[in-house]
Amino acid sequence: MAVETVVPAANGNAAKVGPATLEKDYEKLRFIEEMTANADAVQEKVLAEILTRNAETEYLWRYGLGGATDRLTFKAKVPVVTYEDLQPEIQRIANGDRSAILSAHPISEFLTSSGTSAGERKLMPTIKEELDRRQLLYSLLMPVMNLYVPGLDKGKGLYFLFVKSETNTPGGLTARPVLTSYYKSEHFKSRPYDPYNVYTSPTAAILCADAFQSMYAQMLCGLLQRLDVLRVGAVFASGLLRAIRFLQLHWKELSQDIAAGTLTAKVTDPSIRSAVAELLKPDRELARLLAAECSEEEWAGIITRIWPNTKYLDVIVTGAMAQYIPTLEYYSGGLPMACTMYASSECYFGLNLNPMCEPSEVSYTIMPNMAYFEFLPHGGDGHHPGEGVDTAQLVDLADVEVGKEYELVITTYAGLNRYRVGDVLRVTGFHNAAPQFRFVRRKNVLLSIESDKTDEAELQKAVERASALLRPYNASVVEYTSHADTKAIPGHYVIYWELLAKDSSSSAAAAPALARDGVMERCCLAMEEALNSVYRQSRVADGSIGPLEIRVVRGGTFEELMDYAISRGASINQYKVPRCVNFPPILELLDSRVVSAHFSPALPKWIPYFPGRN
């Protein structure tokens, strides 16, 4: 059945599209229209469902809800909370308490959030049916994309997808990232055939925990099916760039495998070898083409040179990932970048109804059936965790105002009640009665390369720990700032230090002894050891962050930085050194004053972490 469909784009202009060829596409699009047209009513129903099912939980009883399911009672009695507020309850669940603490339904596992608490991963409780809710949102993505890009059922997607390490809490529940949970679920492993969602990567390769074997097999299969590839993607922009870097490093070996029709002995996983064997046959012509393209020093447009039928990149390039846009444009020859959905460990939120828009214009439409959403107006420095919140300020989903910024507050089926996610969003418009939001930033995050999030307090602690190594040399850190350097892949943290030697006003005086004893390199490693577990996992297990670098700048550099800021209108009385810099002229100033650069000489210590056991 063919139906004519009109879906308004995010900019408010109705996008007339050709016939949706599949009835299920039509049903999914109609579902989006129904949900967004009745956003407030859906929200009211969602809250009533959550409060009804969780009425007997210890948490809701504590606040005297007494089985009430209406908004007014809920808002009057239930406080707005942060992760720290919920830690005692989460700790009990992690330790094995199976009573109805937060949720009436059994907690099936913990999803590890990349946000940090006391330097470690947060554990987000979830229930089995949340997989159905996440799967529902996934099922809406391609029907929307089909409105903008025709013929996606005629080829395949080359997606670089990976599982990450998981562990068990003392009480026996699995703790793992949300995408690892999804990829290992039957929803993903036993998904029905869908011509719009065929991947080049074998499921065995995606599920392999060895990062090298997984990437090698996914890249090889993508090359073997290169003419079938219509879209190339990864979850984050940084992940796709890691794949390109992998190709730069391993194209010779990949070419040899393709020419010979045999898989390298470095890939030992039997299920991967079996899956790849079904595709891999000697193909000298493809091997020659790969060698010709990859041996060139110029890698501009390499994605479309190797995968010539690619129509777009499917990657998240909002928030911290925006820093990778120029590099992706370089490697792809300017292909469109589609940011399709907005989600977190706590909850899946919504989707981009205009996925082919410019990255700077990406707005997500919150789907009101996913959870109950409230919004805390965000102004000035905003609110900070631990501060009191005037709950009367919170605004419902249907009542937000275009142009204003809010912090997202959620109530989920899994038992999070009025929980502050920490994301700051700006309202850009409405689709029917559902608001559309631009992701502005993650609150309080200074540095981010991939899934890591380092805030100012963590950075300060790391600098203090590392600078202790300078004391035997009568040296100290006068000032510092930082930058996430993503020019190379993987990206890495750069920390600018201005040093003071006790017996001299010049940082250069201490430099010879510090260099001779390798002190600065040890400072780099000490900083890494002090950073949170998400950062250290990215360094050790995932290889998605490179060694931390300290660049020592000459004395007086930070005074010059202040002079520059004042020349641009900053108040001399209110000026404070920025702890993270991204403005190119400031980076140029800092880099022009560097007297030495040092890298971490080893990997920091990392073991899978969860509360209750170190």
C-alpha positions in Angstrom: 0.0 0.0 0.0 1.4 3.4 -1.0 0.3 6.5 1.0 1.2 10.1 0.5 2.7 11.5 3.7 3.5 15.1 4.7 5.7 15.6 7.8 6.5 19.2 8.9 10.3 19.7 9.1 12.0 21.0 12.1 12.2 24.5 10.7 8.4 24.6 10.4 8.3 24.1 6.7 6.1 21.2 5.5 8.3 18.7 3.6 6.2 17.1 0.9 7.6 13.7 0.2 7.0 10.8 -2.1 4.8 7.8 -1.3 5.9 5.9 1.7 6.2 2.4 0.2 5.7 0.4 3.3 2.5 0.3 5.3 4.6 -0.1 8.5 6.3 3.2 7.7 2.9 4.9 7.4 1.9 3.4 10.8 5.1 4.6 12.5 4.7 8.1 11.0 1.1 8.2 12.1 2.1 7.1 15.6 4.6 10.1 15.8 1.8 12.4 14.7 -0.6 11.0 17.3 1.9 11.2 20.1 3.0 14.8 19.3 -0.5 16.1 18.6 -1.6 15.0 22.1 1.6 15.6 23.9 0.1 16.9 27.2 -2.6 14.2 27.4 0.0 11.5 26.7 2.2 13.0 29.5 -0.6 13.0 31.9 -1.3 9.3 31.1 2.3 8.4 31.4 2.7 9.9 34.8 -0.5 8.2 36.0 0.8 4.8 34.7 4.1 5.3 36.4 2.6 6.4 39.8 0.0 3.6 39.7 2.5 0.8 39.1 5.0 2.2 41.6 2.4 3.3 44.2 3.7 0.7 46.7 7.4 1.5 46.4 9.3 2.6 49.4 10.4 5.8 47.7 6.9 7.1 46.9 5.5 6.1 50.2 8.3 8.0 51.9 6.9 11.2 50.4 3.3 10.5 51.4 1.9 10.1 47.9 -0.7 7.7 49.3 -1.5 6.2 45.9 -2.3 9.6 44.2 -1.6 9.6 40.5 -2.4 13.2 39.6 0.2 15.9 38.7 -0.6 18.4 41.4 -0.1 15.9 44.2 3.0 14.5 42.6 4.6 17.9 42.2 3.6 19.1 45.7 5.1 16.1 47.5 7.9 14.5 45.4 11.2 16.4 45.5 13.5 17.1 42.5 16.7 15.0 43.0 20.2 14.4 41.7 22.1 11.1 41.6 23.8 11.8 44.9 20.3 12.0 46.5 19.4 8.5 45.2 22.8 6.8 45.9 21.7 5.2 49.2 18.7 3.5 47.4 20.8 2.5 44.4 23.5 1.1 46.7 21.0 -1.1 48.4 19.7 -2.5 45.1 23.3 -3.0 43.9 24.0 -4.9 47.1 21.1 -7.3 46.5 18.1 -5.8 48.2 15.2 -7.0 46.0 12.3 -5.1 47.8 10.3 -2.5 45.9 12.6 0.4 46.7 12.3 2.6 43.5 10.3 0.4 41.2 7.6 -2.2 41.7 9.0 -4.2 38.8 12.2 -6.0 39.4 15.4 -4.1 38.5 16.8 -6.2 35.7 20.2 -4.6 35.5 22.1 -1.3 35.9 23.0 0.9 33.0 26.3 2.7 33.5 26.0 6.4 32.8 28.9 8.3 31.3 28.1 11.1 33.7 30.2 10.7 36.8 29.5 10.7 40.5 32.5 11.1 42.9 34.7 10.3 39.9 33.0 7.1 39.0 30.2 5.8 36.7 26.6 6.3 37.8 24.5 3.2 38.0 21.0 3.7 36.5 18.4 1.1 37.5 16.3 -0.3 34.6 13.6 -2.9 34.1 13.1 -5.4 31.3 10.3 -3.5 29.6 12.5 -0.5 29.0 14.1 -2.5 26.2 10.7 -2.5 24.5 10.5 1.3 24.9 14.0 1.8 23.5 13.2 -0.6 20.6 10.1 1.5 19.8 12.1 4.6 19.4 14.6 2.8 17.2 11.8 1.6 15.0 10.8 5.2 14.3 14.1 6.3 12.9 14.1 4.8 9.4 10.5 5.7 8.6 11.5 9.3 9.2 14.8 9.0 7.3 12.9 7.4 4.3 11.0 10.6 3.9 14.3 12.4 3.1 16.6 9.8 1.5 14.9 7.4 -1.0 16.1 3.9 -1.8 17.7 3.0 1.5 16.2 -0.5 1.2 18.4 -1.1 -1.9 21.7 -1.3 0.1 23.3 -1.6 3.5 24.5 0.4 6.4 28.2 0.3 7.4 28.0 1.0 11.1 30.9 0.6 13.6 29.1 -0.7 16.7 30.9 -2.0 19.8 30.1 -3.6 23.2 32.0 -2.4 26.2 33.0 -4.1 29.4 30.4 -5.1 31.9 30.5 -6.4 35.4 28.3 -7.6 38.2 27.3 -5.7 41.3 27.8 -7.4 44.8 24.1 -8.3 44.6 24.5 -10.1 41.2 23.0 -7.6 38.8 24.8 -6.8 35.6 26.1 -3.3 35.2 27.0 -2.1 31.6 26.5 0.7 29.2 23.0 1.1 27.7 24.2 0.3 24.1 26.0 -2.8 25.3 22.8 -3.9 27.0 20.8 -3.3 23.7 23.3 -5.0 21.4 23.4 -8.1 23.7 19.6 -8.2 24.0 17.4 -10.5 21.9 15.8 -7.3 20.5 19.0 -6.8 18.6 20.4 -10.3 18.2 17.1 -11.8 17.0 15.8 -8.7 15.2 13.5 -9.5 12.2 14.8 -8.9 8.7 14.2 -5.3 7.6 15.4 -4.2 4.2 15.9 -0.7 5.6 18.1 -1.9 8.4 20.7 -4.3 7.0 24.2 -3.9 8.3 27.5 -5.0 6.7 28.9 -5.9 10.2 28.1 -9.4 11.3 26.4 -9.5 14.7 29.3 -11.7 16.0 31.8 -8.9 15.2 29.6 -6.3 17.0 29.3 -8.6 20.1 33.1 -9.3 20.3 34.5 -7.6 23.4 38.0 -7.5 21.9 38.2 -4.0 20.3 40.8 -4.9 17.7 39.1 -8.1 16.4 35.7 -6.3 16.4 36.9 -3.3 14.5 39.0 -5.4 12.0 36.1 -7.6 11.1 33.6 -4.8 10.8 36.0 -2.8 8.6 36.8 -5.9 6.5 33.2 -6.7 5.9 32.4 -3.1 5.1 35.2 -3.2 2.5 34.0 -6.5 1.0 30.5 -5.0 0.6 31.6 -1.5 -0.3 29.3 -1.0 -3.3 26.3 -2.0 -1.2 27.0 0.7 1.4 24.5 3.6 1.4 25.2 5.1 4.8 28.2 5.0 7.1 27.9 5.6 10.8 28.8 5.1 14.4 27.2 6.2 17.6 29.4 9.2 18.1 31.4 11.2 15.6 34.6 10.2 17.5 33.8 6.5 16.9 33.6 7.0 13.1 36.9 8.8 13.1 38.5 6.0 15.1 37.4 3.7 12.3 39.0 5.9 9.7 42.2 6.0 11.8 42.1 2.2 12.0 41.9 2.0 8.2 44.9 4.3 8.0 46.9 2.0 10.2 45.8 -1.4 8.9 44.9 -1.1 5.2 47.9 -3.1 4.1 46.8 -6.1 6.2 43.2 -5.7 5.1 44.3 -5.6 1.5 46.3 -8.8 1.9 43.4 -10.6 3.4 41.1 -9.5 0.6 43.6 -10.5 -2.1 44.2 -13.9 -0.6 40.7 -14.5 0.6 41.9 -15.5 4.1 41.4 -13.8 7.4 44.4 -12.7 9.5 45.4 -15.0 12.3 45.1 -12.0 14.6 41.3 -12.5 14.6 40.9 -15.5 16.7 37.2 -15.3 17.7 35.6 -18.5 16.1 32.2 -16.8 15.6 33.8 -13.9 13.8 35.9 -16.2 11.6 32.9 -18.2 10.7 30.8 -15.1 9.8 33.6 -13.5 7.8 34.3 -16.7 5.9 30.9 -16.5 4.3 31.9 -13.2 2.7 35.6 -13.5 2.2 36.7 -14.7 -1.2 39.9 -13.7 -3.1 39.4 -10.4 -4.8 42.6 -8.9 -6.2 40.9 -6.1 -7.9 39.4 -4.8 -4.7 42.7 -5.3 -2.9 44.4 -3.2 -5.6 41.8 -0.5 -5.4 42.1 -0.3 -1.6 45.9 -0.1 -1.8 45.7 2.6 -4.4 43.3 4.8 -2.4 44.9 4.3 1.0 48.5 4.7 -0.1 47.8 8.2 -1.1 49.0 10.8 1.4 45.8 12.8 0.7 42.8 11.2 2.6 40.3 13.9 1.7 37.0 12.3 0.7 38.3 8.8 1.6 34.8 7.6 2.7 33.2 8.4 -0.7 36.3 7.1 -2.6 36.0 3.7 -1.0 32.2 3.6 -0.4 31.1 5.6 -3.5 27.3 5.1 -3.0 27.2 6.6 0.5 24.4 9.1 0.9 25.0 10.4 4.4 26.9 9.8 7.7 24.8 8.6 10.6 26.6 10.0 13.7 25.9 12.2 16.7 27.6 15.6 16.1 25.8 17.7 18.7 27.2 18.8 22.0 30.8 17.9 22.6 30.8 15.9 19.3 30.5 19.2 17.3 34.3 19.5 17.5 34.6 16.7 15.0 32.5 18.2 12.3 35.3 19.7 10.2 37.3 16.4 10.3 34.3 14.4 9.2 33.6 16.8 6.4 37.2 16.4 5.3 37.1 12.6 5.2 33.6 12.4 3.7 33.9 15.0 1.1 31.1 17.0 2.7 28.4 14.3 3.0 25.4 15.3 5.1 25.5 14.2 8.7 22.3 12.8 10.2 21.8 13.1 14.0 18.8 10.8 14.3 17.9 10.5 18.0 18.5 11.8 21.6 19.0 9.3 24.3 20.9 8.6 27.6 21.3 5.8 30.1 18.5 7.2 32.2 16.0 7.3 29.4 15.5 7.5 25.6 14.0 10.9 24.8 13.2 11.6 21.2 14.1 11.9 17.6 15.1 14.4 14.9 12.2 14.8 12.5 14.5 16.7 10.0 17.5 14.4 10.1 19.2 15.9 7.0 19.4 19.4 8.4 22.8 21.1 9.1 24.4 19.9 12.3 24.1 23.4 13.8 20.3 23.2 13.2 19.7 19.8 14.8 16.6 19.8 17.1 15.1 16.7 18.7 11.4 16.2 19.2 10.7 14.7 22.6 8.4 11.7 22.3 5.9 12.1 25.2 5.3 8.4 25.7 8.9 7.7 26.7 8.8 9.1 30.3 7.3 12.0 32.2 9.3 15.2 31.4 9.6 18.4 33.3 11.9 21.3 32.7 13.9 23.5 35.1 14.5 27.0 33.7 18.2 27.5 33.2 19.6 31.0 33.5 22.9 32.6 34.2 25.2 30.1 35.9 22.2 27.8 36.3 21.5 25.6 39.2 24.1 23.2 40.5 23.7 19.8 42.0 23.1 20.0 45.7 21.5 23.4 45.6 17.8 23.7 46.6 15.4 23.8 43.7 12.2 25.7 43.8 9.9 23.0 42.4 7.3 25.6 41.5 9.7 26.7 38.7 9.4 23.4 36.9 7.5 23.5 33.6 5.6 20.7 31.9 6.6 19.5 28.4 3.7 21.3 26.7 4.4 24.6 28.5 8.0 25.3 27.6 8.7 28.5 25.7 10.6 28.9 22.4 14.0 30.4 22.8 14.4 29.5 26.5 16.9 27.1 28.0 15.9 24.4 30.5 17.5 21.6 32.4 15.8 18.2 31.8 14.1 16.5 34.7 12.6 13.0 34.2 10.3 10.5 35.9 10.7 7.0 34.4 8.9 3.7 34.5 12.0 2.2 36.1 11.7 4.3 39.2 13.6 7.6 38.7 11.3 10.3 40.1 11.9 14.0 39.2 15.5 13.2 38.4 17.8 15.9 37.1 19.6 14.5 34.0 22.0 17.4 33.7 21.4 18.2 30.1 20.7 21.8 29.2 18.3 22.2 26.2 17.0 25.2 24.2 13.5 25.1 22.8 13.6 25.8 19.0 10.0 25.2 18.1 7.1 22.7 18.2 6.1 19.7 16.1 2.3 19.7 16.7 2.0 20.1 20.4 5.4 18.6 21.2 8.4 20.9 21.7 11.7 20.5 19.8 14.9 21.0 21.6 18.5 21.8 20.7 21.1 20.1 22.9 23.1 23.0 24.3 25.6 21.3 26.7 26.0 18.8 29.5 26.0 20.8 32.8 29.4 21.5 34.4 31.4 19.5 31.8 34.8 21.0 30.9 36.4 18.3 28.8 35.1 15.5 26.6 36.6 13.4 23.9 34.1 10.7 23.5 31.8 9.4 26.3 34.1 10.8 29.0 32.9 13.9 30.9 35.4 15.8 33.1 34.2 18.7 35.2 36.1 21.5 36.8 36.4 19.9 40.3 37.8 16.7 38.8 40.3 18.6 36.8 41.4 20.7 39.8 41.8 17.5 41.9 44.0 15.9 39.1 46.2 19.0 38.8 46.6 19.1 42.6 47.6 15.4 42.7 50.1 15.8 39.9 51.6 19.0 41.1 52.6 17.3 44.4 55.3 15.6 42.3 56.9 19.1 41.7 57.5 19.9 45.4 60.9 18.1 45.7 62.1 20.4 42.9 60.8 23.5 44.7 58.4 24.1 41.8 54.6 24.6 41.7 51.8 25.2 39.3 51.0 28.9 39.2 48.1 28.6 36.7 46.5 26.1 34.4 43.9 25.6 31.7 42.9 22.8 29.4 41.7 21.9 25.9 40.3 18.7 24.3 42.6 18.3 21.3 40.8 16.4 18.6 43.0 17.2 15.6 44.5 13.7 15.9 42.6 10.5 16.3 42.1 9.5 19.1 41.8 12.9 20.7 43.5 13.7 24.0 43.5 16.1 26.9 46.0 19.0 26.7 46.7 20.7 30.0 48.6 24.0 29.9 50.8 24.6 33.0 52.6 27.7 34.0 55.2 26.8 36.6 57.0 28.8 39.3 60.3 27.7 40.8 60.7 28.8 44.4 64.2 30.2 43.8 63.3 31.9 40.6 60.4 33.7 39.0 60.9 31.7 35.8 59.4 28.3 35.1 62.4 27.7 32.9 64.7 27.5 36.0 63.1 24.2 37.1 62.8 22.8 33.6 66.2 21.0 33.3 65.9 19.0 36.5 62.2 18.2 35.8 63.1 17.0 32.3 66.1 15.0 33.5 64.1 13.0 36.0 61.0 12.6 33.8 58.9 14.4 36.3 56.5 16.0 33.9 55.7 12.7 32.2 54.9 11.3 35.7 52.7 14.4 36.3 50.8 13.4 33.1 50.2 9.9 34.4 49.3 11.2 37.9 46.6 13.4 36.4 45.2 10.4 34.4 45.2 8.3 37.5 43.1 11.0 39.3 40.5 11.3 36.5 37.3 9.4 36.6 36.7 5.8 35.7 35.0 6.6 32.4 38.1 8.5 31.2 40.4 5.7 32.3 38.2 3.0 30.6 38.4 5.0 27.4 42.2 5.1 27.7 42.8 1.5 28.8 40.0 -0.7 27.4 38.6 1.3 24.5 41.6 3.1 23.2 39.3 6.0 22.3 41.4 8.7 24.2 45.1 9.2 23.6 47.8 9.9 26.3 47.2 13.1 28.3 49.7 15.9 27.4 51.0 18.7 29.6 52.3 21.8 27.8 54.5 24.0 30.0 54.2 27.6 29.0 56.7 30.4 29.9 56.2 32.7 32.8 53.7 35.5 32.4 51.6 33.6 29.8 48.4 33.7 31.9 48.8 37.4 32.5 48.9 37.8 28.7 45.8 35.7 28.6 44.1 38.1 31.0 45.2 41.1 29.1 43.7 39.6 25.9 40.4 38.9 27.6 40.2 42.4 29.0 41.0 43.8 25.6 37.9 42.0 24.4 35.7 43.5 27.0 36.1 41.3 30.1 36.0 43.1 33.5 39.4 43.2 35.3 37.6 42.8 38.6 35.6 39.8 37.6 38.1 38.0 35.3 39.1 34.5 36.3 41.3 32.1 34.4 39.1 29.8 32.2 39.7 26.2 33.1 39.0 25.1 29.5 39.7 27.0 26.3 38.4 26.5 22.8 38.7 29.9 21.2 41.3 29.7 18.4 43.1 33.0 19.2 43.5 32.0 22.8 44.8 28.5 21.8 47.3 30.2 19.4 48.5 32.5 22.2 49.0 29.6 24.6 50.7 27.4 22.0 53.1 30.2 21.0 54.3 30.3 24.6 55.0 26.6 25.1 58.5 25.8 26.3 58.1 22.0 26.5 55.5 19.3 25.9 55.1 16.0 27.8 52.9 12.9 27.4 51.7 10.3 29.8 54.2 7.4 29.5 51.8 4.6 30.5 48.2 3.6 30.8 46.5 4.6 34.0 45.1 1.9 36.3 41.5 0.9 35.5 39.2 -1.9 36.6 35.5 -2.2 36.1 33.9 -0.3 38.9 30.6 -0.2 40.7 29.6 1.0 44.2 30.1 -1.5 47.0 33.3 -3.0 45.8 36.6 -1.4 44.8 
